[in-house]
Amino acid sequence: MLFDVQLLRGSALREYFPVADGLTPDGRHYQPADAESWHVLLEDERGRVRGCARYRPITAGFSQLGARDCALAKSKTFGHLLEREVENHIRRARAANLQYGEAGGWVLAPEIRGSTAAINIALMTFALADQLGGGMGLTTATTRHYSAAMLRRLGGDRLGGLPAYYDPKYGCIIEILAFDMKALAPQFAPKLEFFKSILSTMPIICGPRSTQPVPAVTGFPLAQRPAAKASALLN
């Protein structure tokens, strides 16, 4: 399943870069952070992964974030401001006794873009973060396919008012958006509560040889989780 997630992300990159940097020979978009993250998957009726998102709990600070390597972080003008704003955001989360997280890898197959699937995957990721004790975090969102605009509709806001920037690695404009579950747009609250309520029916799948600790999902023992084809959580 993780292979299929990486393949879907690689396919999305190749839409704009026929020979995209950072892809494996078999076309996957592999990142070390995948092994440290939870992944929300959307499957079709044939069991194919058609959408995905990633959520990684952050236990350290700015140095642990994927955003530390973005083009804005390398800017002489904005790099130090980005680090300061991130650290301030993390401190606010810890003061509220909330887990801080970084979301990313939000990709949909072309045939379901523009549907409710995009919002549903984002909200399921929020529900997962909430179940893990989170509530605040950030993501780097492309303006391509209106991704950043959709996340701002959900309640995301540019971190510290930092500007959007062009990332040559992905060939697009990126916004760094901060999230606070308390600031979720009210119109999406009922659907978020619905996803929280069905989270107990979602399977958690772990690699049998994983050396990473498995994050606990409070209240839902793995042995009691029924199988579900619609979506899955992968660690």
Secondary structure, 3 states (H helix, E strand, C coil): CHHHHHHHHHHHHHCCCCCCCCECCCCCECCHHHHHCEEEEEECCCCCEEEEEEEEEECCCHHHCHHHHCCCCCCCCCHHHHHHHHHHHHHHHHHCCCEEEEEEEEEECHHHCCCCHHHHHHHHHHHHHHHCCEEEEEEEEECHHHHHHHHHHHCCEEHHHCCCEEECCCCEEEEEEEEEHHHCCHHHHHHHHHHHHHHHHCCEECCCCCCCCCCCCCCCCHHHCCCCCCEEEEC
